[in-house]
């Protein structure tokens, strides 16, 4: 996989503009993951919900024999810009704990709400695992 980064563009923080890959392999597409615990409860703050959602993503990837380094796209849906701005450090810590130094292309959208009103974030994932 090659990160697409034109030399004259400033390097983005926390994501990549694009990736290129040319190899046989397997695609993995995950449904949007929210921050609900196995009990069905949601942590009250956004950073904790992001942490739970990212842990769920890592677990699903592992089920398919993949790692966060195989992620080629993230789509984030958030319900509050102010919660997102306030949770920056906590989201960064959750990212570092689960995805490490992987910064795939990402899109972040603020929306009016999710199916479960307690959910503050939902994250979709596309991953690609090249044949070894």
GUTI-895020 format. One record per atom (N, C-alpha, C, CB): atom name; residue in one letter; x, y, z. Coordinates in nm, 4 decimals. Atoms other than C-alpha are relative to their C-alpha. Glycine has a CB too. Example, Ala and Ser with C-alpha at 12.3 -4.5 7.8 and 13.67 -1.06 7.14 Angstrom:
BEGIN
> atome	residu	x	y	z
> N	A	0.0890	-0.1190	0.0000
> CA	A	1.2300	-0.4500	0.7800
> C	A	0.0900	0.1200	0.0000
> CB	A	-0.0992	0.0027	0.1246
> N	S	-0.0820	-0.1190	-0.0060
> CA	S	1.3670	-0.1060	0.7140
> C	S	-0.0770	0.1090	0.0730
> CB	S	0.0414	0.0462	-0.1415
//
This chain:
BEGIN
> atome	residu	x	y	z
> N	X	0.0852	-0.1171	0.0000
> CA	X	0.0000	0.0000	0.0000
> C	X	0.0897	0.1232	0.0000
> CB	X	-0.0969	-0.0001	0.1224
> N	X	-0.0763	-0.1239	0.0089
> CA	X	0.1323	0.3419	-0.0934
> C	X	-0.0897	0.1164	0.0389
> CB	X	0.0579	0.0201	-0.1426
> N	X	0.0729	-0.1199	-0.0419
> CA	X	0.0162	0.6588	0.0825
> C	X	0.0139	0.1048	-0.1103
> CB	X	0.0537	0.0549	0.1377
> N	X	-0.0013	-0.1049	0.1018
> CA	X	-0.0794	0.9307	-0.1670
> C	X	0.0155	0.1350	0.0697
> CB	X	-0.1303	-0.0037	-0.0872
> N	X	-0.0308	-0.1265	-0.0656
> CA	X	0.0809	1.2575	-0.0552
> C	X	0.0806	0.0875	-0.0959
> CB	X	0.0781	-0.0234	0.1328
> N	X	-0.0743	-0.0884	0.0885
> CA	X	0.1678	1.5177	-0.3202
> C	X	0.0997	0.0847	0.0798
> CB	X	-0.0964	0.0905	-0.0787
> N	X	-0.1078	-0.0703	-0.0705
> CA	X	0.4958	1.6878	-0.2225
> C	X	-0.0390	0.1427	0.0365
> CB	X	0.1261	0.0017	-0.0853
> N	X	0.0345	-0.1397	-0.0258
> CA	X	0.3449	2.0364	-0.2442
> C	X	-0.1175	0.0175	0.0975
> CB	X	-0.0329	0.0679	-0.1302
> N	X	0.1103	-0.0078	-0.0963
> CA	X	0.0522	1.9529	-0.0117
> C	X	0.0544	-0.0132	0.1406
> CB	X	-0.1060	-0.1094	-0.0274
> N	X	-0.0395	0.0193	-0.1395
> CA	X	0.0832	1.9884	0.3631
> C	X	-0.0510	-0.1364	0.0454
> CB	X	-0.0557	0.1145	0.0918
> N	X	0.0367	0.1332	-0.0488
> CA	X	0.0732	1.6543	0.5426
> C	X	-0.1166	0.0126	0.0974
> CB	X	0.1213	-0.0702	0.0683
> N	X	0.1145	-0.0081	-0.0908
> CA	X	-0.2640	1.5965	0.7097
> C	X	0.0325	-0.0607	0.1372
> CB	X	-0.1211	-0.0714	-0.0617
> N	X	-0.0191	0.0511	-0.1360
> CA	X	-0.2856	1.5251	1.0807
> C	X	-0.1113	-0.1006	0.0316
> CB	X	0.0007	0.1171	0.1045
> N	X	0.0969	0.1000	-0.0421
> CA	X	-0.4556	1.2004	1.1824
> C	X	-0.0673	-0.0790	-0.1108
> CB	X	-0.1027	0.0651	0.0783
> N	X	0.0569	0.0772	0.1113
> CA	X	-0.5425	1.0686	0.8355
> C	X	0.0911	0.0141	-0.1202
> CB	X	-0.1448	0.0475	-0.0346
> N	X	-0.0702	-0.0114	0.1279
> CA	X	-0.4103	1.0207	0.4819
> C	X	-0.0994	0.0479	-0.1042
> CB	X	0.0649	-0.1362	-0.0426
> N	X	0.0889	-0.0437	0.1076
> CA	X	-0.5487	1.1838	0.1693
> C	X	-0.0461	-0.1175	-0.0853
> CB	X	0.0698	0.1037	-0.0876
> N	X	0.0363	0.1141	0.0815
> CA	X	-0.5454	0.8521	-0.0136
> C	X	0.1043	-0.1094	0.0085
> CB	X	-0.0194	0.0422	-0.1433
> N	X	-0.0921	0.1129	0.0063
> CA	X	-0.3857	0.5132	-0.0595
> C	X	-0.0148	-0.0666	-0.1364
> CB	X	-0.0270	-0.1019	0.1157
> N	X	0.0012	0.0768	0.1238
> CA	X	-0.2955	0.3062	-0.3619
> C	X	0.0542	-0.1383	0.0319
> CB	X	0.0842	0.0700	-0.1128
> N	X	-0.0526	0.1345	-0.0144
> CA	X	-0.2521	-0.0671	-0.3722
> C	X	-0.0338	-0.0772	-0.1244
> CB	X	-0.0560	-0.0700	0.1257
> N	X	0.0162	0.0798	0.1193
> CA	X	-0.2114	-0.3137	-0.6517
> C	X	0.0514	-0.1394	0.0321
> CB	X	0.0748	0.0627	-0.1221
> N	X	-0.0375	0.1364	-0.0371
> CA	X	-0.2145	-0.6733	-0.5392
> C	X	-0.1263	-0.0831	0.0145
> CB	X	0.0832	-0.0020	0.1317
> N	X	0.1139	0.0864	-0.0311
> CA	X	-0.4430	-0.9728	-0.5170
> C	X	-0.0168	-0.0056	0.1516
> CB	X	0.0198	-0.1436	-0.0595
> N	X	0.0237	0.0069	-0.1439
> CA	X	-0.6054	-0.9987	-0.1782
> C	X	-0.1476	-0.0054	0.0336
> CB	X	0.0632	0.1180	0.0688
> N	X	0.1375	0.0063	-0.0520
> CA	X	-0.9189	-0.9831	0.0333
> C	X	-0.0456	0.1366	0.0486
> CB	X	-0.0102	-0.1024	0.1145
> N	X	0.0640	-0.1204	-0.0513
> CA	X	-1.1516	-0.6906	0.0992
> C	X	-0.0776	-0.0346	0.1257
> CB	X	-0.0930	0.0633	-0.1061
> N	X	0.0800	0.0135	-0.1222
> CA	X	-1.3063	-0.6489	0.4437
> C	X	-0.0787	0.1293	0.0145
> CB	X	0.0903	-0.0283	0.1281
> N	X	0.0864	-0.1158	-0.0174
> CA	X	-1.6032	-0.4151	0.4902
> C	X	-0.0779	-0.0208	0.1292
> CB	X	-0.0964	0.0200	-0.1230
> N	X	0.0683	0.0102	-0.1284
> CA	X	-1.7337	-0.3524	0.8403
> C	X	-0.1173	0.0968	0.0051
> CB	X	0.0973	0.0277	0.1157
> N	X	0.1122	-0.0886	-0.0275
> CA	X	-2.0727	-0.2129	0.9301
> C	X	0.0447	0.1048	0.1000
> CB	X	-0.1228	-0.0789	0.0531
> N	X	-0.0323	-0.1046	-0.0958
> CA	X	-2.0667	0.1068	1.1306
> C	X	-0.0009	-0.0538	0.1425
> CB	X	-0.0980	0.1158	-0.0132
> N	X	-0.0127	0.0436	-0.1384
> CA	X	-1.9477	0.0399	1.4844
> C	X	-0.0208	0.1196	0.0913
> CB	X	0.1382	-0.0660	0.0257
> N	X	0.0248	-0.1052	-0.0973
> CA	X	-2.0795	0.2463	1.7717
> C	X	0.0735	-0.0329	0.1295
> CB	X	-0.1519	0.0171	0.0256
> N	X	-0.0722	0.0144	-0.1254
> CA	X	-1.9468	0.2872	2.1230
> C	X	-0.0772	-0.0702	0.1089
> CB	X	0.0406	0.1320	0.0484
> N	X	0.0753	0.0688	-0.1054
> CA	X	-2.1838	0.0520	2.3010
> C	X	0.0789	-0.1180	0.0553
> CB	X	-0.1357	-0.0479	-0.0534
> N	X	-0.0650	0.1110	-0.0704
> CA	X	-2.0430	-0.1875	2.5569
> C	X	-0.0792	-0.1288	-0.0258
> CB	X	0.0102	0.0292	0.1539
> N	X	0.0701	0.1284	0.0181
> CA	X	-2.1330	-0.5587	2.5469
> C	X	-0.1301	-0.0056	0.0812
> CB	X	0.0918	-0.1168	0.0409
> N	X	0.1217	-0.0064	-0.0824
> CA	X	-2.3908	-0.4820	2.8191
> C	X	-0.1115	0.0757	-0.0698
> CB	X	0.0302	0.0657	0.1340
> N	X	0.0973	-0.0824	0.0701
> CA	X	-2.5660	-0.2531	2.5714
> C	X	0.0033	0.1452	0.0449
> CB	X	-0.1379	-0.0558	0.0198
> N	X	-0.0120	-0.1367	-0.0495
> CA	X	-2.4761	0.0572	2.7720
> C	X	0.1015	0.0788	-0.0819
> CB	X	0.0400	0.0001	0.1477
> N	X	-0.0930	-0.0908	0.0659
> CA	X	-2.2960	0.3566	2.6250
> C	X	0.0711	0.0837	0.1055
> CB	X	-0.0737	0.0908	-0.1022
> N	X	-0.0673	-0.0955	-0.0875
> CA	X	-2.0258	0.5510	2.8067
> C	X	-0.0585	0.1394	-0.0271
> CB	X	0.1559	-0.0019	-0.0229
> N	X	0.0644	-0.1308	0.0190
> CA	X	-2.1482	0.9080	2.8607
> C	X	0.0766	0.0968	-0.0897
> CB	X	-0.0203	0.0640	0.1325
> N	X	-0.0755	-0.0995	0.0767
> CA	X	-1.8634	1.0891	2.6805
> C	X	0.0462	-0.0566	-0.1342
> CB	X	0.1210	0.0486	0.0807
> N	X	-0.0347	0.0372	0.1363
> CA	X	-1.7597	1.0860	2.3174
> C	X	0.1321	-0.0754	-0.0080
> CB	X	0.0065	0.1230	-0.0865
> N	X	-0.1309	0.0663	0.0092
> CA	X	-1.3936	0.9900	2.3690
> C	X	-0.0104	-0.1460	0.0420
> CB	X	0.1040	0.0729	0.0874
> N	X	0.0165	0.1386	-0.0450
> CA	X	-1.4943	0.6770	2.5622
> C	X	-0.0772	-0.0814	-0.1038
> CB	X	-0.0729	-0.0045	0.1362
> N	X	0.0743	0.0713	0.1046
> CA	X	-1.7473	0.5850	2.2917
> C	X	0.0897	-0.0284	-0.1206
> CB	X	-0.1235	0.0819	-0.0438
> N	X	-0.0942	0.0240	0.1101
> CA	X	-1.4796	0.6267	2.0239
> C	X	0.0923	-0.1154	0.0365
> CB	X	0.0829	0.1280	-0.0319
> N	X	-0.0874	0.1087	-0.0448
> CA	X	-1.2505	0.4011	2.2286
> C	X	-0.0654	-0.1358	-0.0125
> CB	X	0.0415	0.0224	0.1427
> N	X	0.0726	0.1274	0.0102
> CA	X	-1.5147	0.1289	2.2476
> C	X	-0.0200	-0.0373	-0.1470
> CB	X	-0.1373	0.0089	0.0727
> N	X	0.0224	0.0286	0.1423
> CA	X	-1.5974	0.1592	1.8750
> C	X	0.1294	-0.0480	-0.0662
> CB	X	-0.0538	0.1258	-0.0728
> N	X	-0.1273	0.0410	0.0597
> CA	X	-1.2291	0.1347	1.7794
> C	X	0.0418	-0.1388	0.0478
> CB	X	0.1092	0.1017	0.0332
> N	X	-0.0306	0.1347	-0.0496
> CA	X	-1.1806	-0.1712	2.0030
> C	X	-0.0850	-0.1040	-0.0718
> CB	X	-0.0229	-0.0084	0.1522
> N	X	0.0874	0.0918	0.0728
> CA	X	-1.4802	-0.3353	1.8338
> C	X	0.0530	-0.0205	-0.1420
> CB	X	-0.1455	0.0537	-0.0033
> N	X	-0.0551	0.0077	0.1355
> CA	X	-1.3247	-0.2557	1.4937
> C	X	0.1226	-0.0904	-0.0023
> CB	X	0.0362	0.1404	-0.0523
> N	X	-0.1205	0.0829	-0.0062
> CA	X	-0.9906	-0.4105	1.5921
> C	X	-0.0373	-0.1465	0.0195
> CB	X	0.0927	0.0472	0.1139
> N	X	0.0439	0.1387	-0.0238
> CA	X	-1.1716	-0.7217	1.7177
> C	X	-0.0601	-0.0610	-0.1269
> CB	X	-0.1035	-0.0050	0.1150
> N	X	0.0570	0.0504	0.1253
> CA	X	-1.3692	-0.7569	1.3933
> C	X	0.1087	-0.0247	-0.1044
> CB	X	-0.1038	0.0987	-0.0549
> N	X	-0.1102	0.0208	0.0934
> CA	X	-1.0542	-0.7115	1.1869
> C	X	0.0766	-0.1272	0.0341
> CB	X	0.0945	0.1206	0.0010
> N	X	-0.0716	0.1204	-0.0432
> CA	X	-0.8797	-0.9808	1.3917
> C	X	-0.0776	-0.1254	-0.0394
> CB	X	0.0235	0.0025	0.1526
> N	X	0.0852	0.1130	0.0400
> CA	X	-1.1745	-1.2122	1.3200
> C	X	0.0255	-0.0382	-0.1451
> CB	X	-0.1487	0.0344	0.0200
> N	X	-0.0274	0.0233	0.1424
> CA	X	-1.0851	-1.1741	0.9513
> C	X	0.1492	-0.0174	-0.0284
> CB	X	-0.0545	0.1155	-0.0830
> N	X	-0.1439	0.0146	0.0197
> CA	X	-0.7111	-1.2142	1.0078
> C	X	0.0679	0.1281	-0.0445
> CB	X	0.0266	-0.1071	-0.1003
> N	X	-0.0526	-0.1296	0.0401
> CA	X	-0.6470	-0.8423	0.9603
> C	X	0.0391	0.0821	0.1235
> CB	X	-0.1036	0.0763	-0.0852
> N	X	-0.0432	-0.0902	-0.1057
> CA	X	-0.4914	-0.5617	1.1638
> C	X	-0.0393	0.1428	-0.0379
> CB	X	0.1537	-0.0114	0.0240
> N	X	0.0284	-0.1390	0.0349
> CA	X	-0.5450	-0.1848	1.1817
> C	X	0.0829	0.0498	-0.1188
> CB	X	0.0251	0.0887	0.1198
> N	X	-0.0813	-0.0382	0.1143
> CA	X	-0.2632	-0.1524	0.9275
> C	X	-0.0612	-0.0358	-0.1343
> CB	X	0.1331	-0.0634	0.0110
> N	X	0.0687	0.0368	0.1242
> CA	X	-0.4958	-0.3088	0.6688
> C	X	-0.1166	0.0942	-0.0325
> CB	X	-0.0512	-0.1431	0.0099
> N	X	0.1111	-0.0923	0.0250
> CA	X	-0.7574	-0.0310	0.7018
> C	X	0.0373	0.0945	-0.1130
> CB	X	-0.0362	0.0800	0.1282
> N	X	-0.0242	-0.0908	0.1116
> CA	X	-0.7840	0.1658	0.3777
> C	X	-0.1020	0.1145	-0.0037
> CB	X	-0.0038	-0.0771	-0.1316
> N	X	0.0985	-0.1088	-0.0037
> CA	X	-1.0840	0.3873	0.4661
> C	X	-0.0798	-0.0064	0.1286
> CB	X	-0.0943	-0.0068	-0.1215
> N	X	0.0886	-0.0156	-0.1158
> CA	X	-1.2736	0.5140	0.7709
> C	X	-0.1020	0.1086	-0.0330
> CB	X	0.0811	0.0360	0.1305
> N	X	0.1045	-0.1019	0.0078
> CA	X	-1.6056	0.6978	0.7610
> C	X	-0.0551	0.0183	0.1409
> CB	X	-0.1141	-0.0404	-0.1023
> N	X	0.0462	-0.0325	-0.1348
> CA	X	-1.6949	0.8701	1.0889
> C	X	-0.1295	0.0796	-0.0092
> CB	X	0.1081	0.0797	0.0784
> N	X	0.1246	-0.0745	-0.0128
> CA	X	-2.0452	0.9888	1.1755
> C	X	-0.0099	0.0413	0.1466
> CB	X	-0.1260	-0.0858	-0.0462
> N	X	0.0054	-0.0528	-0.1362
> CA	X	-2.0636	1.2133	1.4820
> C	X	-0.1232	0.0876	0.0162
> CB	X	0.1279	0.0799	0.0334
> N	X	0.1229	-0.0749	-0.0246
> CA	X	-2.3635	1.3773	1.6437
> C	X	0.0229	0.1399	0.0549
> CB	X	-0.0861	-0.0757	0.0946
> N	X	-0.0227	-0.1315	-0.0595
> CA	X	-2.1932	1.6844	1.7943
> C	X	0.1402	0.0521	-0.0302
> CB	X	-0.0216	-0.0061	0.1506
> N	X	-0.1287	-0.0644	0.0280
> CA	X	-1.9192	1.9140	1.6701
> C	X	0.0664	0.0439	0.1305
> CB	X	-0.0188	0.1215	-0.0944
> N	X	-0.0592	-0.0486	-0.1259
> CA	X	-1.8700	2.0624	2.0191
> C	X	0.0536	-0.1159	0.0840
> CB	X	-0.1040	0.0799	0.0813
> N	X	-0.0522	0.1175	-0.0717
> CA	X	-1.8348	1.7158	2.1786
> C	X	0.1305	-0.0470	-0.0638
> CB	X	-0.1043	-0.1154	0.0001
> N	X	-0.1198	0.0431	0.0712
> CA	X	-1.5797	1.6270	1.9096
> C	X	0.1175	0.0928	0.0316
> CB	X	-0.0260	-0.0038	-0.1519
> N	X	-0.1071	-0.0959	-0.0279
> CA	X	-1.3778	1.9436	1.9626
> C	X	0.0501	-0.0123	0.1434
> CB	X	-0.0484	0.1425	-0.0259
> N	X	-0.0382	0.0127	-0.1404
> CA	X	-1.3785	1.8914	2.3412
> C	X	0.0703	-0.1322	0.0296
> CB	X	-0.1223	0.0133	0.0881
> N	X	-0.0506	0.1350	-0.0280
> CA	X	-1.2803	1.5228	2.3161
> C	X	0.1292	-0.0318	-0.0739
> CB	X	-0.1045	-0.1024	-0.0364
> N	X	-0.1169	0.0245	0.0836
> CA	X	-0.9700	1.5647	2.0981
> C	X	0.1080	-0.0843	0.0648
> CB	X	0.0584	0.1284	-0.0405
> N	X	-0.1080	0.0740	-0.0669
> CA	X	-0.7119	1.4425	2.3499
> C	X	-0.0428	-0.1435	0.0300
> CB	X	0.0414	0.0711	0.1305
> N	X	0.0499	0.1346	-0.0306
> CA	X	-0.9278	1.1457	2.4558
> C	X	-0.0139	-0.0858	-0.1240
> CB	X	-0.1335	0.0084	0.0704
> N	X	0.0098	0.0736	0.1262
> CA	X	-0.9943	1.0473	2.0958
> C	X	0.1396	-0.0388	-0.0474
> CB	X	-0.0729	0.0846	-0.1082
> N	X	-0.1376	0.0304	0.0380
> CA	X	-0.6218	1.0701	2.0224
> C	X	0.0578	-0.1147	0.0809
> CB	X	0.0867	0.1225	0.0164
> N	X	-0.0492	0.1089	-0.0862
> CA	X	-0.5437	0.8443	2.3194
> C	X	-0.0643	-0.1329	-0.0388
> CB	X	-0.0287	0.0312	0.1489
> N	X	0.0692	0.1228	0.0414
> CA	X	-0.8079	0.5905	2.2105
> C	X	0.0548	-0.0496	-0.1325
> CB	X	-0.1517	0.0237	-0.0110
> N	X	-0.0581	0.0358	0.1309
> CA	X	-0.6673	0.5974	1.8564
> C	X	0.1353	-0.0666	0.0198
> CB	X	0.0148	0.1257	-0.0909
> N	X	-0.1348	0.0528	-0.0224
> CA	X	-0.3111	0.5418	1.9764
> C	X	-0.0050	-0.1396	0.0618
> CB	X	0.0801	0.0947	0.0904
> N	X	0.0128	0.1301	-0.0679
> CA	X	-0.4221	0.2514	2.1988
> C	X	-0.0473	-0.1098	-0.0944
> CB	X	-0.0967	0.0113	0.1172
> N	X	0.0606	0.1028	0.0849
> CA	X	-0.6144	0.0718	1.9227
> C	X	0.0586	-0.0062	-0.1407
> CB	X	-0.1473	0.0235	-0.0093
> N	X	-0.0464	-0.0035	0.1386
> CA	X	-0.4942	0.1836	1.5784
> C	X	0.1475	0.0345	-0.0119
> CB	X	-0.0810	0.0991	-0.0788
> N	X	-0.1431	-0.0284	0.0001
> CA	X	-0.1436	0.2921	1.6746
> C	X	0.0371	0.1104	-0.0953
> CB	X	0.0769	-0.1230	-0.0344
> N	X	-0.0518	-0.0994	0.0944
> CA	X	0.0394	0.4737	1.3951
> C	X	-0.0647	-0.0141	-0.1384
> CB	X	0.1523	-0.0131	-0.0119
> N	X	0.0720	0.0161	0.1261
> CA	X	-0.2093	0.3758	1.1224
> C	X	-0.0917	0.1210	-0.0198
> CB	X	-0.0821	-0.1338	-0.0016
> N	X	0.0815	-0.1178	0.0285
> CA	X	-0.3663	0.6857	0.9608
> C	X	-0.0601	-0.0106	-0.1396
> CB	X	0.0836	0.1289	0.0131
> N	X	0.0598	0.0200	0.1328
> CA	X	-0.5889	0.5714	0.6722
> C	X	-0.0811	0.1219	-0.0432
> CB	X	-0.0896	-0.1250	-0.0002
> N	X	0.0905	-0.1051	0.0452
> CA	X	-0.7966	0.8026	0.4558
> C	X	-0.1280	-0.0044	0.0832
> CB	X	-0.0321	-0.0155	-0.1514
> N	X	0.1177	-0.0080	-0.0877
> CA	X	-1.0905	0.9236	0.6645
> C	X	-0.0904	0.1137	-0.0438
> CB	X	0.0422	0.0192	0.1471
> N	X	0.0998	-0.1042	0.0178
> CA	X	-1.4080	1.1199	0.6229
> C	X	-0.0760	0.0108	0.1303
> CB	X	-0.0957	-0.0303	-0.1204
> N	X	0.0698	-0.0232	-0.1259
> CA	X	-1.5756	1.2763	0.9252
> C	X	-0.1193	0.0896	-0.0285
> CB	X	0.0944	0.0640	0.1072
> N	X	0.1231	-0.0753	0.0243
> CA	X	-1.9366	1.3936	0.9097
> C	X	-0.0729	0.0238	0.1315
> CB	X	-0.0915	-0.0749	-0.0998
> N	X	0.0880	-0.0281	-0.1136
> CA	X	-2.1552	1.5650	1.1679
> C	X	-0.1430	-0.0157	-0.0497
> CB	X	0.0250	0.1446	0.0600
> N	X	0.1359	0.0332	0.0424
> CA	X	-2.5112	1.4349	1.1486
> C	X	-0.0980	0.0301	0.1129
> CB	X	-0.0098	-0.1489	-0.0424
> N	X	0.1039	-0.0335	-0.0969
> CA	X	-2.8418	1.4950	1.3269
> C	X	-0.0220	-0.1049	0.1075
> CB	X	-0.1273	0.0231	-0.0709
> N	X	0.0176	0.1047	-0.0997
> CA	X	-2.8418	1.1624	1.5101
> C	X	0.0210	-0.1373	-0.0605
> CB	X	-0.1381	0.0087	0.0623
> N	X	-0.0159	0.1400	0.0394
> CA	X	-2.7910	0.7868	1.4997
> C	X	-0.1222	-0.0775	0.0467
> CB	X	0.1310	-0.0613	0.0593
> N	X	0.1185	0.0792	-0.0311
> CA	X	-3.0446	0.5052	1.5339
> C	X	-0.0229	-0.0085	0.1512
> CB	X	0.0133	-0.1408	-0.0595
> N	X	0.0109	-0.0006	-0.1457
> CA	X	-2.9737	0.4673	1.9075
> C	X	0.0383	0.1400	0.0463
> CB	X	0.0918	-0.1107	0.0667
> N	X	-0.0214	-0.1396	-0.0394
> CA	X	-3.0063	0.8183	2.0536
> C	X	0.1152	0.0170	0.0984
> CB	X	-0.1263	0.0559	0.0609
> N	X	-0.1121	-0.0097	-0.0943
> CA	X	-2.7369	0.7379	2.3142
> C	X	0.1343	-0.0010	-0.0710
> CB	X	-0.0055	-0.1140	0.1002
> N	X	-0.1249	0.0092	0.0771
> CA	X	-2.4755	0.6837	2.0414
> C	X	0.0433	0.1387	-0.0470
> CB	X	-0.0174	-0.0949	-0.1216
> N	X	-0.0565	-0.1275	0.0419
> CA	X	-2.2480	0.9803	1.9729
> C	X	0.0899	-0.0143	-0.1225
> CB	X	0.0781	0.0618	0.1139
> N	X	-0.0902	0.0241	0.1119
> CA	X	-2.0312	0.8159	1.7045
> C	X	-0.0302	-0.1363	-0.0620
> CB	X	0.1477	0.0077	0.0458
> N	X	0.0035	0.1282	0.0715
> CA	X	-2.0461	0.5439	1.4401
> C	X	0.1120	0.0064	-0.1027
> CB	X	-0.1420	-0.0274	-0.0686
> N	X	-0.1164	0.0020	0.0885
> CA	X	-1.7401	0.4393	1.2388
> C	X	-0.0082	-0.1203	-0.0926
> CB	X	0.1314	-0.0031	0.0814
> N	X	-0.0036	0.1062	0.1017
> CA	X	-1.7429	0.2389	0.9133
> C	X	0.1444	-0.0228	-0.0426
> CB	X	-0.0888	0.0367	-0.1237
> N	X	-0.1382	0.0366	0.0362
> CA	X	-1.4305	0.0559	0.7958
> C	X	0.0011	-0.0796	-0.1298
> CB	X	0.0669	-0.0821	0.1135
> N	X	-0.0346	0.0835	0.1137
> CA	X	-1.2978	-0.0748	0.4675
> C	X	0.1480	-0.0357	0.0166
> CB	X	-0.0287	0.0733	-0.1385
> N	X	-0.1392	0.0473	-0.0149
> CA	X	-0.9798	-0.2846	0.4819
> C	X	0.0343	-0.0893	-0.1182
> CB	X	0.0202	-0.0774	0.1352
> N	X	-0.0492	0.0864	0.1059
> CA	X	-0.7669	-0.4724	0.2319
> C	X	0.1196	-0.0776	0.0515
> CB	X	0.0371	0.0815	-0.1260
> N	X	-0.1097	0.0867	-0.0429
> CA	X	-0.5443	-0.7690	0.3117
> C	X	0.0606	-0.0629	-0.1251
> CB	X	-0.0494	-0.1103	0.1015
> N	X	-0.0636	0.0593	0.1175
> CA	X	-0.2963	-0.8522	0.0349
> C	X	0.0306	-0.1471	0.0217
> CB	X	0.1277	0.0747	-0.0345
> N	X	-0.0420	0.1404	-0.0114
> CA	X	-0.2236	-1.2156	-0.0408
> C	X	0.1457	-0.0028	0.0384
> CB	X	-0.0237	-0.0785	-0.1326
> N	X	-0.1399	0.0062	-0.0395
> CA	X	0.0975	-1.3234	0.1225
> C	X	0.0827	-0.0815	-0.0959
> CB	X	0.0125	-0.0568	0.1378
//
